[in-house]
Amino acid sequence: MDLIKHLLSREPLLALFITIALGYLAGKIRVGKFVLGGIAGTLLVGVVVGQLQITVDPGIKAIFFALFIYAVGFQGGPQFFHALNRRSLNQLASAFVMCATGLLCVLAAAWAFDLDRGMAAGLAAGGLTQSAIIGTAGDALTKLGLTPELTKIMQTNVAVGYAVCYIFGSLGPIIMVTWFLPMVMKWDIREEAIKLAKQLSGGHAELDPGQFNAVRPIDTRVYEIAAGSTAIGRTVLAIDEAFSDASIEAVFRADTSIDLNDQLVIRLGDRVAITGMVAAIAQATELLGREVVAPDALLLVQEDREIILTNRALGNRALGEIHDHVTVENRHGVFLTAALRMGRNLPLVRELALKTGDELHFIGSPVDLDRVQSKIGYKITAAAATDFIFFGLGMLLGMLIGMIQFRIWGIPISIGSGGGCLLSGLLFGWLRSVHPRFAALPLGASNFLRDFGLAVFVGIVGIAAGPQALVAIEKYGLTLFFLGVGVTLIPQIVTFFFSYFVLRIRNPIEALACVAGGRSANPAFAALLAKAGNATPVVSFTVTYAVANVFLTLWGPVIVGIITTNAAP
């Protein structure tokens, strides 16, 4: 043990990476459907490692938290700003009510049980399962002008409060959205999800990793033009108009491929390759003739292309409206196969309203895809390299915003570098969605900054909190745990019934998704998806999740500013 302590004291980064590795290993532990998670595991392991009195440079913690929170803002920026519209006003209100109720519960608990600023912020971080509060509150504590010793004690209390309250904070929303609320309302989640899917004319089952749907929505088949076919003498464009959701991709005449263009006239005996939606191709036999084997020389190159929607003229318009408005000449040979918002699959239904920033997946020939891409947005692969100019400017702006201090009702408030980088990330993420030539930060890069930045930050917090953690747990113990239970459950119950009766969010799936999203509760959302068996909860969750992520993160400095009790030195 002395050798290990000597090694870790000499090189504290060893302790940090051991903490991250063992923390994520512990985070894989599964009890039923509950998984501790890598972040909570890293914090708990960090507290254990911290008993060896290891000191890691706090500057490392500050840098990696800033990177983490900037990446969070950057990824959520497009959807956060695009969610601010009248069409989703009731869902936005639901998310805000959830966040505000959570804040009030934390403040009430702090005043009733005389919690200090740090413990109150930790109660919020764990009870509301918003890890970013650890950083924004910890940063705000350093701006109060307190002694270093007192500041460290309260920063430790933030970590302790998070660790004690996190487990039920994560489990509680799962219980609420998959069992308690459906039981009270006598809802069958799967049945309601099927109803909503039918109402939307869509909905897709969630598949396990490695599985795929063998039923292809897009297919290519070859037909031989028979005598009496109504296609004889008609142009390629005229036939495409008749098919609507299918198009001619190749024509063989006497075993020779013919150069394809809209005005090419189809003749008797031609073999025609049709690509499109299977339902549209089904009528090809009546229009063209019998299906035949494809010629050996036939090679149709198709491409899967992911395009980010940036054309504002298409934003907030329904898929069906866009499809009916666009001419055959423009949509020829291009087929939408998936739509994602903040990484979540959306049901491809006519009523789905697209938003700028959505990720649209198309299948088609490279030439056809190039034609429509200019009218939609830009390829995701176009953002393969990070724009370090805007990345540096974004971090600089976030730090400057964090230095601003103001007063609300006489209470000094400063959102700190964490809150500043969050706001800066939101701004630059939105800038990227509307001006794709600027501020590129590839998804892989932003995911790494987000996940590794938070892991490093939480690991250092746990190590630093180790020596005082046991004292704080002994002092507050079960009291803090049950306060966390209240902070977890009360906002969900209040918000659900407020949303149902006042905001009139009556659809069961949408109402439950708003509860999960308003808490930014990913585990609860995953459990709801599993119960629903399709993608119907995604849209409501995405809108509320984007708003909740911002407000819950900002509650850290707000709590530190409102609560005036300091920890006993």
C-alpha positions in Angstrom: 0.0 0.0 0.0 2.9 2.4 0.8 4.4 1.7 -2.6 1.0 2.5 -4.3 0.6 5.7 -2.3 4.2 6.7 -3.2 3.6 6.2 -6.9 0.3 8.0 -6.9 1.6 10.9 -4.9 4.6 11.3 -7.2 2.5 11.2 -10.3 -1.1 12.1 -9.5 -2.2 11.5 -13.1 -1.8 7.8 -12.4 -4.5 8.1 -9.7 -6.7 10.0 -12.2 -6.6 7.3 -14.9 -6.9 4.5 -12.4 -10.0 6.2 -11.1 -11.5 6.6 -14.6 -10.8 3.0 -15.5 -12.1 1.4 -12.4 -15.0 3.9 -12.2 -16.3 2.9 -15.7 -15.8 -0.8 -14.8 -17.9 -0.3 -11.7 -20.4 1.6 -13.8 -21.1 -1.5 -15.9 -22.6 -3.2 -12.9 -26.3 -4.0 -13.6 -29.0 -4.7 -11.1 -32.2 -5.5 -13.0 -32.5 -2.7 -15.5 -30.6 -0.2 -13.4 -27.0 0.5 -14.4 -24.8 2.7 -12.1 -23.1 4.4 -15.1 -19.5 5.4 -15.7 -19.8 8.9 -14.2 -21.3 7.9 -10.9 -18.9 4.9 -10.8 -15.9 7.3 -11.4 -17.1 9.6 -8.6 -17.4 6.8 -6.1 -14.1 5.2 -7.0 -12.5 8.7 -6.8 -13.7 9.1 -3.2 -12.1 5.7 -2.4 -8.8 6.7 -4.1 -8.9 10.1 -2.4 -8.5 8.4 1.0 -4.8 8.1 0.1 -4.6 12.0 0.3 -3.7 12.4 -3.4 -3.7 15.9 -4.8 -4.4 16.5 -8.5 -3.8 20.0 -10.0 -7.3 21.7 -9.8 -6.4 23.5 -13.1 -6.9 20.2 -14.9 -10.4 19.9 -13.5 -11.3 23.4 -14.7 -10.0 22.9 -18.2 -11.8 19.6 -18.8 -15.0 20.7 -17.3 -15.0 23.7 -19.6 -14.4 21.4 -22.6 -17.2 19.1 -21.4 -19.8 21.8 -21.0 -18.9 23.5 -24.2 -19.4 20.2 -26.1 -22.8 19.7 -24.4 -23.9 23.2 -25.4 -22.6 22.8 -29.0 -24.5 19.5 -29.5 -27.7 20.9 -28.0 -27.5 24.4 -29.5 -29.4 23.7 -32.8 -32.3 21.9 -31.1 -32.5 24.3 -28.1 -33.0 27.4 -30.3 -35.2 25.6 -32.8 -37.4 24.3 -30.0 -38.3 27.8 -29.0 -41.4 28.2 -31.2 -45.1 28.4 -30.7 -45.8 24.9 -32.0 -43.9 23.3 -29.1 -44.9 25.9 -26.5 -46.7 23.6 -24.2 -43.9 21.1 -24.1 -41.4 24.0 -23.5 -43.6 25.1 -20.6 -43.6 21.6 -19.2 -39.8 21.4 -19.2 -39.5 24.8 -17.5 -42.1 23.8 -14.8 -40.1 20.7 -14.2 -36.8 22.6 -13.8 -38.4 25.3 -11.7 -40.1 22.8 -9.4 -36.9 21.0 -8.9 -35.1 24.2 -7.9 -37.8 25.1 -5.4 -37.7 21.6 -3.9 -33.9 21.9 -3.4 -34.2 25.4 -1.9 -37.0 24.2 0.5 -34.9 21.2 1.6 -31.9 23.4 2.1 -33.7 25.9 4.3 -35.7 23.3 6.2 -32.6 21.2 7.1 -30.0 23.9 7.2 -27.9 22.6 4.3 -24.9 24.6 3.2 -24.4 25.9 -0.3 -22.3 23.0 -1.4 -24.6 20.3 0.0 -27.7 22.0 -1.5 -26.0 22.0 -4.9 -25.0 18.4 -4.5 -28.6 17.5 -3.6 -29.7 19.2 -6.9 -27.0 17.5 -8.9 -27.9 14.0 -7.6 -31.6 14.3 -7.1 -32.1 15.9 -10.6 -29.3 13.7 -12.1 -27.6 16.7 -13.7 -23.8 16.0 -13.4 -23.0 19.4 -14.9 -24.3 21.1 -11.7 -21.2 19.8 -9.9 -19.0 21.9 -12.1 -21.2 25.1 -12.3 -21.8 25.1 -8.6 -18.2 24.3 -7.7 -17.1 27.1 -10.0 -19.5 29.6 -8.4 -18.3 28.7 -4.9 -14.8 30.0 -5.9 -16.3 33.4 -6.7 -17.7 34.0 -3.2 -14.5 35.3 -1.7 -14.4 32.6 1.0 -11.3 31.0 2.5 -9.7 28.2 0.4 -10.4 25.7 3.2 -14.1 26.6 3.4 -14.5 26.6 -0.4 -12.9 23.1 -0.6 -15.2 21.8 2.1 -18.3 23.0 0.3 -17.0 21.7 -3.1 -16.6 18.3 -1.3 -20.2 18.5 -0.1 -21.3 19.1 -3.7 -19.7 15.8 -4.7 -21.0 14.0 -1.6 -24.6 15.2 -2.1 -24.4 14.0 -5.8 -23.0 10.6 -4.8 -25.7 10.0 -2.1 -28.6 11.2 -4.2 -27.6 10.1 -7.6 -28.7 6.4 -7.5 -32.3 7.0 -6.7 -32.2 10.2 -8.8 -31.5 7.9 -11.8 -33.8 5.1 -10.7 -36.8 7.4 -9.7 -37.7 8.6 -13.2 -37.6 5.1 -14.5 -40.1 4.1 -11.9 -42.3 7.1 -12.6 -42.6 6.9 -16.4 -42.7 3.1 -16.7 -44.8 2.1 -13.7 -46.2 4.7 -11.3 -47.7 7.3 -13.6 -49.1 4.7 -16.1 -50.6 2.8 -13.1 -52.2 5.9 -11.7 -53.6 6.9 -15.1 -54.4 3.2 -16.0 -52.4 3.4 -19.2 -50.8 0.5 -21.1 -47.7 2.1 -22.5 -47.2 -0.4 -25.4 -50.9 -0.1 -26.4 -50.8 3.7 -26.3 -47.6 3.7 -28.3 -49.2 1.6 -31.0 -52.2 3.9 -31.1 -50.0 7.0 -31.5 -48.0 5.2 -34.2 -51.2 4.4 -36.1 -52.3 8.0 -35.6 -49.0 9.2 -37.1 -49.1 6.4 -39.7 -45.6 5.3 -38.6 -43.5 4.3 -35.6 -40.6 1.9 -35.7 -39.6 -1.0 -33.3 -36.4 -0.5 -31.5 -33.9 -3.3 -32.4 -31.1 -4.7 -30.4 -27.4 -4.1 -31.3 -26.5 -6.2 -34.4 -30.1 -6.6 -35.5 -31.5 -5.0 -38.6 -34.8 -4.9 -40.4 -34.8 -7.3 -43.3 -37.7 -5.6 -44.9 -36.2 -2.9 -47.2 -38.3 0.2 -47.8 -36.2 0.9 -51.0 -35.6 -1.7 -53.7 -34.5 -2.0 -57.3 -36.2 -4.3 -59.8 -36.0 -4.9 -63.5 -39.0 -5.2 -65.9 -39.3 -6.0 -69.6 -41.6 -3.7 -71.6 -44.3 -6.0 -72.9 -46.7 -5.5 -75.9 -49.6 -3.4 -74.8 -47.7 -1.7 -72.0 -48.9 1.8 -71.4 -45.3 2.8 -71.0 -44.5 2.4 -74.7 -44.0 5.8 -76.3 -43.9 7.6 -73.0 -40.8 9.5 -71.7 -38.8 8.5 -68.7 -40.0 11.6 -66.8 -43.7 10.8 -67.6 -43.3 7.3 -66.2 -41.5 8.7 -63.1 -44.5 11.0 -62.5 -46.8 8.0 -62.7 -44.8 6.1 -60.1 -44.3 9.2 -57.8 -42.1 7.4 -55.3 -40.1 5.4 -57.7 -38.0 6.3 -60.7 -36.2 4.7 -63.7 -32.5 4.4 -63.1 -31.4 2.4 -66.2 -32.7 1.3 -69.6 -31.3 -1.6 -71.6 -32.1 -1.9 -75.3 -30.8 -4.9 -77.2 -28.5 -5.7 -74.3 -27.0 -2.2 -74.5 -27.3 0.4 -71.8 -28.9 3.6 -73.1 -27.8 7.0 -71.9 -30.6 8.0 -69.5 -32.3 11.4 -69.6 -35.8 12.7 -68.8 -36.9 12.8 -72.5 -35.8 9.3 -73.4 -38.8 7.4 -75.0 -39.4 3.9 -73.8 -39.9 1.2 -76.5 -41.2 -2.3 -76.7 -38.7 -4.9 -75.4 -36.7 -2.4 -73.3 -35.6 -3.7 -70.0 -36.1 -1.0 -67.4 -34.5 -0.8 -63.9 -36.8 0.8 -61.3 -35.6 2.0 -57.9 -38.0 3.3 -55.2 -40.4 2.6 -52.4 -41.5 -1.0 -52.5 -45.2 0.0 -52.4 -44.7 2.2 -55.5 -42.8 -0.5 -57.4 -45.6 -3.0 -56.7 -47.7 -1.4 -59.5 -44.8 -1.7 -62.0 -46.0 -5.0 -63.5 -49.3 -3.4 -64.6 -47.6 -0.4 -66.1 -44.5 -2.0 -67.7 -44.6 -5.8 -68.0 -43.2 -8.8 -66.3 -40.3 -8.7 -63.8 -37.0 -10.2 -65.3 -33.5 -11.0 -64.1 -31.2 -8.0 -64.2 -28.7 -7.9 -67.2 -25.2 -9.0 -66.2 -23.8 -5.7 -67.3 -26.1 -3.7 -65.1 -24.3 -1.7 -62.4 -26.4 0.8 -60.4 -24.2 2.8 -58.0 -26.3 4.0 -55.0 -25.1 6.0 -52.1 -26.2 6.4 -48.5 -25.8 10.1 -47.7 -26.4 12.0 -44.5 -27.4 15.7 -45.0 -27.9 18.3 -42.3 -31.0 20.4 -43.0 -30.1 24.1 -43.1 -32.6 25.5 -45.6 -34.9 27.6 -43.5 -37.6 27.4 -46.1 -38.0 23.7 -45.3 -37.9 24.2 -41.5 -41.1 23.6 -39.5 -42.8 22.1 -42.6 -44.3 18.6 -42.6 -42.7 15.8 -44.7 -45.9 15.2 -46.6 -46.2 18.9 -47.5 -42.6 19.0 -48.8 -43.1 15.8 -50.8 -46.2 17.0 -52.4 -44.7 20.5 -53.2 -41.5 19.3 -54.7 -41.7 18.4 -58.4 -40.7 15.0 -59.8 -37.8 16.5 -61.7 -36.3 17.7 -58.3 -36.9 14.6 -56.2 -36.2 12.0 -59.0 -34.1 9.1 -57.7 -33.7 10.4 -54.1 -35.4 8.6 -51.2 -35.5 9.6 -47.5 -34.8 6.6 -45.3 -34.3 8.1 -41.9 -34.4 11.4 -39.9 -32.6 12.0 -36.7 -32.8 14.8 -34.2 -30.1 15.1 -31.6 -29.1 11.6 -32.5 -32.6 10.2 -32.0 -34.5 8.5 -34.8 -37.8 10.2 -35.7 -40.8 8.3 -37.2 -40.9 9.0 -40.9 -44.6 10.1 -41.2 -46.3 12.7 -43.3 -47.1 14.8 -40.2 -43.4 15.0 -39.0 -42.3 18.6 -39.0 -38.7 19.0 -39.9 -36.4 21.4 -38.2 -33.2 23.0 -39.3 -30.4 21.0 -37.8 -32.1 17.6 -38.4 -30.0 14.9 -39.8 -31.6 13.4 -42.9 -30.5 10.1 -44.5 -31.0 9.6 -48.2 -30.5 6.8 -50.7 -29.9 7.6 -54.4 -27.3 8.0 -57.1 -24.5 10.4 -56.4 -25.7 12.7 -59.2 -29.3 12.8 -57.9 -28.1 13.3 -54.3 -25.8 16.2 -55.4 -28.9 17.9 -57.0 -31.0 17.8 -53.9 -28.2 18.4 -51.4 -27.8 22.0 -52.5 -31.5 22.6 -51.8 -31.4 20.9 -48.3 -28.1 21.6 -46.6 -24.7 20.0 -46.4 -23.2 16.5 -46.0 -22.1 15.5 -42.6 -18.8 14.3 -44.0 -18.1 17.9 -44.9 -17.5 18.6 -41.2 -14.6 16.0 -41.0 -12.2 18.5 -39.5 -12.6 20.7 -36.4 -12.6 24.4 -37.0 -10.1 25.4 -34.3 -10.5 29.1 -35.0 -14.1 29.1 -33.9 -13.5 26.5 -31.3 -10.9 28.8 -29.7 -13.2 31.8 -30.0 -16.1 29.8 -28.5 -14.0 28.8 -25.4 -12.7 32.4 -25.1 -16.3 33.8 -25.3 -17.5 31.3 -22.7 -14.7 32.2 -20.2 -15.5 35.9 -20.7 -19.2 35.4 -20.1 -18.4 33.4 -17.0 -16.6 36.4 -15.5 -19.7 38.5 -15.5 -21.3 39.0 -12.1 -24.8 40.5 -11.5 -27.4 40.6 -8.8 -31.0 39.3 -8.7 -33.0 40.7 -5.8 -29.7 41.7 -4.2 -28.3 38.2 -4.5 -24.9 38.1 -6.3 -25.1 35.6 -9.2 -22.2 34.5 -11.5 -22.7 31.6 -13.8 -18.9 31.0 -13.9 -16.8 29.6 -16.7 -19.0 26.4 -16.8 -22.2 28.3 -17.4 -20.4 30.7 -19.8 -19.0 27.9 -21.9 -22.5 26.2 -22.0 -24.0 29.4 -23.4 -21.1 29.9 -25.8 -21.5 26.3 -26.9 -25.2 26.8 -27.5 -24.5 29.9 -29.6 -21.7 28.3 -31.7 -23.7 25.0 -32.1 -26.6 27.1 -33.5 -24.2 29.0 -35.7 -23.0 25.8 -37.1 -26.5 24.7 -37.9 -27.4 27.8 -39.8 -24.0 28.6 -41.4 -22.4 25.2 -42.0 -19.2 26.7 -43.3 -18.2 27.9 -39.8 -17.6 26.4 -36.4 -17.2 22.7 -37.5 -16.9 20.3 -34.6 -17.4 16.7 -35.8 -19.8 14.5 -33.8 -17.0 12.1 -32.8 -14.8 15.0 -31.6 -17.6 16.6 -29.6 -18.6 13.2 -28.1 -15.0 12.7 -27.0 -14.8 16.2 -25.4 -18.1 15.7 -23.7 -17.5 12.2 -22.3 -13.8 12.3 -21.5 -14.1 15.9 -20.2 -16.8 14.9 -17.7 -14.9 11.7 -16.7 -11.7 13.6 -15.9 -13.6 16.3 -14.0 -15.7 13.9 -11.9 -12.6 11.8 -11.2 -10.7 14.7 -9.8 -13.7 15.9 -7.8 -14.0 12.4 -6.2 -10.3 12.3 -5.4 -10.3 15.8 -3.9 -13.5 15.0 -1.9 -12.2 11.7 -0.5 -10.7 12.9 2.8 -13.8 14.9 3.8 -16.4 12.7 2.2 -16.9 10.2 5.1 -17.3 13.1 7.5 -20.1 14.6 5.4 -21.8 11.3 4.9 -21.7 10.6 8.6 -23.2 14.1 9.3 -26.1 14.0 6.8 -26.5 10.2 6.0 -30.0 9.0 5.5 -31.5 12.5 5.8 -29.7 13.6 2.6 -30.8 10.4 0.9 -34.5 10.9 1.7 -34.2 14.6 0.7 -32.8 13.3 -2.7 -35.9 11.0 -3.0 -38.2 14.0 -2.5 -36.2 16.2 -5.0 -36.4 13.3 -7.5 -40.1 12.5 -7.2 -42.0 15.7 -6.3 -41.1 17.7 -9.5 -42.1 14.8 -11.7 -45.5 14.3 -10.0 -46.2 18.1 -10.0 -45.1 18.6 -13.6 -47.0 15.6 -14.9 -50.4 16.7 -13.6 -49.8 20.3 -14.4 -48.9 19.3 -18.0 -51.9 17.0 -18.2 -54.6 19.3 -16.8 -53.2 22.8 -17.4 -51.0 22.5 -20.5 -53.4 19.8 -21.9 -50.6 17.4 -22.9 -53.1 14.5 -22.9 -51.5 11.9 -25.1 -50.0 9.3 -22.7 -46.7 8.8 -24.7 -46.1 12.5 -25.1 -46.9 13.2 -21.5 -44.5 10.5 -20.2 -41.8 11.6 -22.7 -42.1 15.2 -21.4 -41.5 13.9 -17.9 -38.4 12.1 -18.9 -37.1 14.9 -21.1 -37.9 17.6 -18.5 -35.6 15.8 -16.1 -33.0 15.2 -18.9 -33.3 11.6 -17.7 -31.7 9.4 -20.4 -32.2 6.1 -18.4 -35.9 6.8 -18.0 -36.2 7.6 -21.7 -34.4 4.4 -22.7 -36.9 2.5 -20.4 -39.8 4.3 -21.9 -38.6 3.4 -25.4 -38.3 -0.2 -24.4 -41.9 -0.2 -23.1 -43.3 1.6 -26.1 -41.5 -0.6 -28.6 -41.3 2.2 -31.2 -40.0 5.7 -31.7 -43.1 7.6 -30.8 -41.7 9.2 -27.6 -38.7 10.7 -29.4 -40.0 14.1 -30.5 -41.5 15.2 -27.2 -38.4 14.0 -25.3 -36.1 15.8 -27.6 -37.8 19.2 -27.2 -38.0 19.0 -23.4 -34.5 17.5 -23.0 -32.8 20.3 -24.9 -34.4 22.9 -22.6 -33.9 21.0 -19.4 -30.2 20.5 -20.0 -29.7 24.2 -20.1 -31.8 25.3 -17.1 -30.7 22.5 -14.8 -27.1 23.2 -15.5 -27.6 26.9 -14.7 -29.2 26.0 -11.4 -25.7 25.4 -9.9 -24.7 29.0 -9.5 -28.3 30.1 -8.8 -28.4 27.7 -5.7 -25.0 28.9 -4.5 -26.2 32.5 -4.8 -29.6 32.0 -3.1 -28.5 29.8 -0.2 -26.5 31.9 2.3 -25.5 29.1 4.7 -21.8 28.1 4.6 -20.4 24.9 5.9 -18.8 24.8 9.3 -15.0 25.1 9.0 
